Amino acid sequence: MDNAGGGPTTPEGVVARRGRGQRLVAELIALGLVGVLLLTALGAGAGALYRDVYGPRAFVTHYLDLLAEGDAAEALLVPGVAVDSVELEAAGLPASASEALLRPAAMSEISDATVVDETADGDVTRVTVAYTAGGYAGRSTFTVRQDGWIGVVPRWTFAESPLGVIELTVRGSMSFDVNGFEIDKRQVSIDGVDADPSASVPLLVFSPGLYSVGVDTAISATPGVAVLADSPLTGIPVDVQAEPTDEFVDVVQQRVNDFLSECAAQQVLQPTGCPFGLTVRNRIDGTPTWSISRQPTVTVVPDGAGWRIPSAEAVAHIEVEIRSIYDGSLRNVSEDVPFLVDGAITVLPDGTASILVGGGMESD
């Protein structure tokens, strides 16, 4: 039908149908965009799920969670944690390293563990973690590699064990404690009861971890030394020198006093095995009488695996009558005799101390 102006007329409903078609196209485009966004989100979610639940960082975080819980047994079961003598030797570490510290009683507190970096390097991934160990901030990098699959989930293992080795030397004591866990050298040394008191003992430890070594016995003590084990399969040398306790020094002082008193009880000019005496060219008349007029002030200092008494001054006094071999005259001698006292102290296997007192006359 023509319009009043004579032009062609538009069929009824064409404009309406064209509007609905345009809306349909717009809706389809919108749905397509939503689908793309959903696929992108699903991909990102799957990537995040892999990273946080099934990836290398999740594997390392699980190990650190076990350390934080103090679960030593489960931590040792994490693939790649346990080591044998071959692996230790290959890393330049003592093959005889003891496992005595791989237990809850010797572990330190681990908290705030956070993965700060993850870098793929060929077939291994390096995961760096920041944490707090025993109140001290630390950072460690672990090397992880894939070790097959568990169904559709990747299985991971430490490419290098996270355990470390403390190579510990403790002087002045056969016993010590690590994080409060008491150990005797003879329990962890490869030589057992024949362990050299001055030799170091290698001890496997979890890394990361803060380890405080101290001595607190009746004989010796130390305020302790703390070290942070933060590098996998690395040796950490620790040297601890214990100092004598006041009680031990008092015991040694009393032992020296008693020894010198026993020497003074000998009624001879030269008491046997004693650091003082008197030499005369004439004859004595009667028996000499000794006394200790000044006992030495004893100190005790470290000496390798044992202790020694540094030279200290003392004074003995003698009363004796001497008869001249020339004219038979009698002379009373009352004389102070200065001398020096020293000694060696050996700590016996039962924890007691053997004190050998020595010394001699002062030289002019």
C-alpha positions as CSV (number, residue, x, y, z in Angstrom):
1,M,0.0,0.0,0.0
2,D,1.2,3.4,-0.9
3,N,1.2,6.3,1.5
4,A,-0.4,9.6,0.9
5,G,2.8,10.9,-0.6
6,G,2.8,8.2,-3.1
7,G,5.9,6.4,-1.7
8,P,6.1,2.7,-0.8
9,T,4.7,1.7,2.5
10,T,6.5,-0.3,5.2
11,P,5.0,-3.7,6.0
12,E,3.5,-3.8,9.4
13,G,5.7,-5.5,12.1
14,V,9.0,-5.1,10.2
15,V,10.3,-2.5,12.6
16,A,9.3,-4.5,15.6
17,R,10.9,-7.7,14.3
18,R,14.1,-5.9,13.5
19,G,14.3,-4.5,17.1
20,R,13.8,-8.0,18.5
21,G,16.6,-9.4,16.3
22,Q,19.0,-6.8,17.4
23,R,18.3,-7.5,21.0
24,L,18.8,-11.2,20.4
25,V,22.2,-10.6,18.9
26,A,23.2,-8.3,21.8
27,E,22.1,-10.9,24.3
28,L,24.1,-13.7,22.5
29,I,27.2,-11.5,22.5
30,A,26.7,-10.7,26.2
31,L,26.3,-14.5,26.9
32,G,29.5,-15.2,25.0
33,L,31.4,-12.6,27.0
34,V,30.0,-14.0,30.2
35,G,31.2,-17.5,29.0
36,V,34.6,-16.2,28.2
37,L,34.8,-14.5,31.6
38,L,33.6,-17.7,33.3
39,L,36.2,-19.8,31.5
40,T,38.9,-17.3,32.4
41,A,37.8,-17.3,36.0
42,L,37.7,-21.1,36.0
43,G,41.2,-21.2,34.5
44,A,42.5,-18.7,37.1
45,G,40.8,-20.7,39.8
46,A,42.2,-23.9,38.6
47,G,45.6,-22.3,38.5
48,A,45.3,-20.9,42.0
49,L,44.0,-24.3,43.2
50,Y,46.9,-26.1,41.7
51,R,49.4,-23.5,43.1
52,D,47.9,-23.4,46.6
53,V,46.8,-27.0,47.0
54,Y,48.7,-29.3,44.6
55,G,51.8,-27.2,43.6
56,P,55.4,-27.0,45.0
57,R,54.5,-24.2,47.4
58,A,51.7,-26.3,48.9
59,F,54.2,-29.2,49.3
60,V,56.7,-27.0,51.1
61,T,54.0,-25.3,53.2
62,H,52.8,-28.8,54.4
63,Y,56.3,-29.6,55.6
64,L,56.5,-26.3,57.5
65,D,53.1,-26.9,59.0
66,L,54.3,-30.2,60.4
67,L,57.4,-28.5,61.9
68,A,55.1,-25.8,63.4
69,E,53.0,-28.6,65.0
70,G,56.1,-30.3,66.3
71,D,55.2,-33.5,64.4
72,A,58.7,-34.8,63.8
73,A,57.6,-38.3,62.8
74,E,55.3,-37.0,60.0
75,A,57.9,-34.5,58.9
76,L,60.4,-37.2,58.4
77,L,57.9,-39.1,56.2
78,V,57.6,-36.2,53.8
79,P,59.2,-37.4,50.5
80,G,62.8,-36.3,50.3
81,V,63.3,-35.3,54.0
82,A,65.0,-38.4,55.4
83,V,68.7,-38.9,54.4
84,D,71.2,-41.7,54.4
85,S,74.9,-41.8,54.8
86,V,75.5,-41.7,51.1
87,E,73.6,-38.4,50.7
88,L,75.4,-36.9,53.7
89,E,78.8,-37.8,52.3
90,A,77.8,-36.4,48.9
91,A,76.9,-33.1,50.6
92,G,80.3,-33.1,52.4
93,L,78.7,-33.8,55.8
94,P,79.6,-36.5,58.4
95,A,78.0,-39.8,57.4
96,S,77.6,-40.7,61.1
97,A,75.4,-37.7,62.0
98,S,73.0,-38.7,64.8
99,E,69.2,-38.5,64.6
100,A,68.9,-37.7,68.3
101,L,67.5,-34.2,67.7
102,L,64.9,-35.3,65.1
103,R,62.2,-35.4,67.8
104,P,59.6,-33.0,69.2
105,A,61.5,-32.4,72.5
106,A,64.4,-30.8,70.5
107,M,62.4,-28.9,67.9
108,S,62.0,-25.1,68.0
109,E,58.8,-23.0,67.5
110,I,58.1,-22.2,63.8
111,S,55.4,-19.6,63.0
112,D,54.2,-17.1,60.3
113,A,55.6,-19.2,57.4
114,T,54.8,-17.5,54.1
115,V,55.9,-18.4,50.6
116,V,57.6,-15.3,49.2
117,D,59.0,-16.7,45.9
118,E,58.5,-19.7,43.6
119,T,60.8,-20.1,40.6
120,A,60.9,-22.9,38.1
121,D,64.4,-24.0,37.1
122,G,64.3,-26.9,34.6
123,D,62.8,-29.9,36.2
124,V,63.0,-28.4,39.7
125,T,61.2,-25.5,41.5
126,R,62.8,-23.3,44.1
127,V,60.4,-22.2,46.8
128,T,61.5,-19.4,49.2
129,V,59.8,-19.1,52.5
130,A,59.9,-16.4,55.2
131,Y,59.1,-17.5,58.8
132,T,59.8,-16.9,62.4
133,A,61.8,-19.5,64.3
134,G,62.0,-19.2,68.0
135,G,61.3,-15.5,67.8
136,Y,63.9,-14.8,65.1
137,A,63.0,-13.9,61.5
138,G,64.4,-16.2,58.9
139,R,64.2,-17.1,55.2
140,S,65.0,-20.4,53.5
141,T,64.9,-21.7,49.9
142,F,63.9,-25.3,49.2
143,T,64.4,-27.3,46.0
144,V,61.4,-29.4,44.9
145,R,60.8,-31.6,41.9
146,Q,57.9,-33.7,40.7
147,D,58.0,-37.4,41.4
148,G,55.2,-38.8,39.3
149,W,51.5,-38.6,39.9
150,I,48.9,-39.7,42.3
151,G,45.9,-40.1,40.0
152,V,45.6,-36.7,38.3
153,V,47.4,-35.0,41.1
154,P,51.2,-34.3,40.9
155,R,53.4,-35.9,43.5
156,W,56.3,-33.8,44.8
157,T,59.6,-34.5,46.7
158,F,62.4,-32.5,48.0
159,A,65.2,-32.6,45.5
160,E,67.5,-31.8,48.3
161,S,66.7,-32.8,51.9
162,P,65.8,-29.8,54.1
163,L,67.7,-31.4,57.1
164,G,70.9,-29.7,58.3
165,V,73.8,-30.9,60.5
166,I,75.0,-29.2,63.6
167,E,78.7,-30.1,64.1
168,L,78.8,-29.5,67.8
169,T,81.9,-29.2,70.0
170,V,81.3,-28.8,73.8
171,R,84.3,-28.3,76.0
172,G,84.2,-28.8,79.7
173,S,81.3,-31.2,79.8
174,M,80.3,-34.6,78.4
175,S,76.6,-33.7,78.7
176,F,74.7,-30.7,77.2
177,D,71.2,-29.8,76.1
178,V,69.7,-28.6,72.9
179,N,66.5,-26.7,73.2
180,G,66.2,-28.2,76.7
181,F,66.6,-31.8,75.4
182,E,69.5,-33.4,77.4
183,I,72.2,-35.4,75.6
184,D,75.4,-37.1,76.5
185,K,78.2,-37.2,74.0
186,R,78.6,-40.9,74.5
187,Q,75.0,-41.4,73.4
188,V,75.4,-39.7,70.0
189,S,79.1,-40.3,69.2
190,I,80.0,-43.1,66.8
191,D,82.6,-44.1,69.4
192,G,80.0,-44.6,72.2
193,V,81.5,-44.8,75.7
194,D,85.0,-44.3,74.2
195,A,84.0,-40.9,72.8
196,D,86.7,-38.3,72.8
197,P,85.5,-35.5,75.2
198,S,87.0,-32.8,72.9
199,A,85.7,-34.1,69.6
200,S,82.7,-32.6,67.8
201,V,79.5,-34.6,67.4
202,P,77.4,-34.3,64.2
203,L,73.7,-33.9,64.9
204,L,70.9,-33.9,62.2
205,V,68.4,-31.1,62.7
206,F,65.2,-30.0,61.0
207,S,65.6,-26.9,58.8
208,P,64.4,-24.3,59.4
209,G,64.8,-24.3,63.2
210,L,66.5,-22.3,66.0
211,Y,68.7,-24.5,68.2
212,S,70.0,-23.3,71.6
213,V,72.9,-25.3,73.0
214,G,73.7,-25.0,76.7
215,V,75.4,-26.8,79.6
216,D,74.0,-26.9,83.1
217,T,75.7,-29.4,85.4
218,A,77.1,-29.4,88.9
219,I,80.5,-28.9,87.5
220,S,80.1,-26.6,84.5
221,A,77.6,-24.3,82.9
222,T,77.2,-21.9,80.0
223,P,74.6,-19.3,79.1
224,G,74.1,-21.1,75.8
225,V,74.6,-20.5,72.1
226,A,71.7,-20.2,69.7
227,V,72.1,-21.0,65.9
228,L,69.5,-20.9,63.1
229,A,69.5,-23.8,60.8
230,D,68.1,-22.3,57.6
231,S,70.0,-24.0,54.7
232,P,69.2,-27.5,53.6
233,L,72.0,-30.1,53.8
234,T,74.4,-27.6,55.3
235,G,76.9,-28.1,58.2
236,I,76.7,-25.6,61.0
237,P,79.8,-25.6,63.3
238,V,79.0,-24.7,66.9
239,D,81.7,-24.4,69.6
240,V,80.6,-24.1,73.2
241,Q,83.1,-23.6,76.1
242,A,81.5,-24.4,79.5
243,E,82.8,-22.5,82.5
244,P,83.2,-24.0,86.0
245,T,80.4,-23.4,88.4
246,D,81.0,-21.7,91.8
247,E,80.1,-24.9,93.5
248,F,82.8,-26.8,91.5
249,V,85.4,-24.2,92.3
250,D,84.5,-24.5,96.0
251,V,84.9,-28.2,95.9
252,V,88.3,-27.9,94.2
253,Q,89.4,-25.4,96.8
254,Q,88.4,-27.7,99.6
255,R,90.2,-30.6,97.9
256,V,93.4,-28.6,97.6
257,N,93.1,-27.4,101.2
258,D,92.6,-31.0,102.4
259,F,95.6,-32.2,100.3
260,L,97.9,-29.6,101.8
261,S,96.7,-30.3,105.3
262,E,97.5,-33.9,104.8
263,C,101.0,-32.9,103.6
264,A,101.5,-30.8,106.7
265,A,100.6,-33.8,108.8
266,Q,103.8,-35.5,107.7
267,Q,106.5,-35.0,110.3
268,V,109.4,-34.9,107.8
269,L,111.4,-32.2,106.2
270,Q,110.3,-33.2,102.7
271,P,106.6,-34.4,102.8
272,T,106.1,-37.1,100.2
273,G,104.3,-36.0,97.0
274,C,103.8,-32.5,98.3
275,P,104.7,-29.2,96.8
276,F,106.8,-27.8,99.7
277,G,109.7,-28.9,101.9
278,L,112.8,-27.7,103.7
279,T,116.4,-28.7,102.9
280,V,119.0,-28.4,105.7
281,R,122.7,-29.2,105.8
282,N,122.7,-30.2,109.5
283,R,120.9,-32.8,111.5
284,I,117.4,-32.2,112.9
285,D,116.7,-32.8,116.6
286,G,113.2,-34.1,117.1
287,T,110.4,-34.1,114.6
288,P,109.5,-31.2,112.3
289,T,106.1,-29.7,112.6
290,W,104.4,-28.3,109.5
291,S,101.3,-26.1,109.2
292,I,99.7,-24.2,106.3
293,S,99.8,-20.6,107.2
294,R,98.2,-19.4,104.0
295,Q,96.1,-21.6,101.7
296,P,96.2,-20.8,98.0
297,T,93.2,-19.1,96.4
298,V,92.2,-21.6,93.8
299,T,90.8,-20.9,90.4
300,V,89.7,-23.4,87.7
301,V,90.1,-22.8,84.0
302,P,89.2,-24.9,80.9
303,D,91.9,-27.1,79.6
304,G,90.9,-28.9,76.4
305,A,88.2,-31.5,77.4
306,G,89.0,-31.1,81.1
307,W,90.1,-28.4,83.6
308,R,93.3,-27.3,85.3
309,I,94.2,-25.3,88.4
310,P,96.5,-22.4,87.4
311,S,99.5,-21.9,89.6
312,A,98.6,-20.2,92.9
313,E,100.8,-19.0,95.8
314,A,100.6,-20.5,99.2
315,V,102.8,-20.6,102.4
316,A,103.7,-23.4,104.7
317,H,105.3,-22.9,108.1
318,I,107.8,-25.3,109.8
319,E,108.9,-25.6,113.4
320,V,112.0,-27.7,113.9
321,E,115.2,-27.9,116.0
322,I,118.4,-28.3,114.1
323,R,121.7,-29.4,115.6
324,S,125.0,-28.3,114.0
325,I,127.2,-31.1,112.7
326,Y,130.2,-28.9,113.4
327,D,129.8,-27.8,117.0
328,G,126.7,-29.6,118.2
329,S,124.8,-26.4,118.9
330,L,121.1,-26.5,118.8
331,R,119.0,-23.9,116.9
332,N,115.3,-23.6,116.7
333,V,114.0,-22.9,113.2
334,S,110.6,-21.2,112.8
335,E,110.2,-20.4,109.1
336,D,107.6,-19.6,106.4
337,V,108.1,-21.6,103.3
338,P,106.5,-20.1,100.2
339,F,105.4,-22.6,97.5
340,L,103.2,-22.8,94.4
341,V,100.2,-25.1,93.8
342,D,98.7,-26.2,90.5
343,G,96.7,-29.2,89.3
344,A,94.9,-31.1,86.6
345,I,91.2,-32.0,86.8
346,T,89.7,-34.9,84.8
347,V,86.0,-35.4,84.6
348,L,85.3,-39.1,84.9
349,P,82.6,-41.0,83.0
350,D,80.3,-41.0,86.0
351,G,80.3,-37.2,86.1
352,T,82.7,-36.9,89.1
353,A,86.0,-35.2,88.9
354,S,89.5,-36.5,89.6
355,I,91.7,-33.8,91.0
356,L,95.5,-34.2,90.8
357,V,97.3,-31.5,92.9
358,G,100.9,-30.6,92.0
359,G,103.2,-27.6,92.4
360,G,106.6,-26.9,93.8
361,M,108.8,-24.4,95.6
362,E,108.9,-20.8,94.5
363,S,112.1,-19.9,92.8
364,D,114.0,-16.8,93.8
